[in-house]
Amino acid sequence: MVNKHRINLTLVYFLAFTIVSSVLAFHIIVKAYDSFDNTELTYAVNQ
């Protein structure tokens, strides 16, 4: 019983860590993308 509970807790921690890592990576990518000069891309999208 204890082992099963521990496995479930580990799985929950792993999922939480994965979600947090994904969110952080997404924010880093967006921040890096915003730091670039993307006027050409904006022009292409507006066309």
Backbone torsions as a table, in degrees:
resi	resn	phi	psi	omega
1	MET	NA	-44.4	-178.9
2	VAL	-66.9	-41.2	-179.0
3	ASN	-63.4	-41.2	179.8
4	LYS	-64.4	-41.7	178.5
5	HIS	-63.3	-39.9	-179.8
6	ARG	-65.3	-39.0	178.4
7	ILE	-64.3	-43.1	179.4
8	ASN	-63.3	-40.7	179.8
9	LEU	-64.7	-40.6	177.9
10	THR	-62.7	-40.8	179.4
11	LEU	-64.3	-41.4	178.5
12	VAL	-62.6	-44.8	178.2
13	TYR	-61.8	-40.6	-179.8
14	PHE	-64.3	-43.9	179.2
15	LEU	-64.5	-42.4	179.2
16	ALA	-62.3	-43.3	179.2
17	PHE	-63.1	-40.7	179.1
18	THR	-63.8	-43.2	-179.4
19	ILE	-64.8	-45.5	-179.9
20	VAL	-62.5	-42.1	179.2
21	SER	-62.9	-40.9	179.3
22	SER	-64.0	-43.2	-179.8
23	VAL	-65.0	-43.7	179.2
24	LEU	-63.5	-43.4	178.7
25	ALA	-62.2	-40.3	179.3
26	PHE	-63.1	-43.8	179.3
27	HIS	-64.5	-39.4	179.5
28	ILE	-64.6	-42.1	180.0
29	ILE	-64.6	-44.0	-180.0
30	VAL	-64.1	-41.6	-179.2
31	LYS	-65.4	-42.4	178.5
32	ALA	-66.0	-37.8	179.4
33	TYR	-65.9	-40.5	179.7
34	ASP	-68.3	-27.9	-178.3
35	SER	-73.5	-21.6	178.7
36	PHE	-76.3	156.6	175.6
37	ASP	-87.4	101.7	-173.6
38	ASN	-112.3	42.2	-179.2
39	THR	-68.8	-35.0	179.6
40	GLU	-65.1	-40.9	179.2
41	LEU	-65.6	-42.1	178.3
42	THR	-61.7	-40.5	178.7
43	TYR	-64.0	-42.1	-179.5
44	ALA	-65.4	-38.9	-180.0
45	VAL	-68.3	-39.0	-178.4
46	ASN	-69.5	-24.0	176.1
47	GLN	-73.9	NA	NA
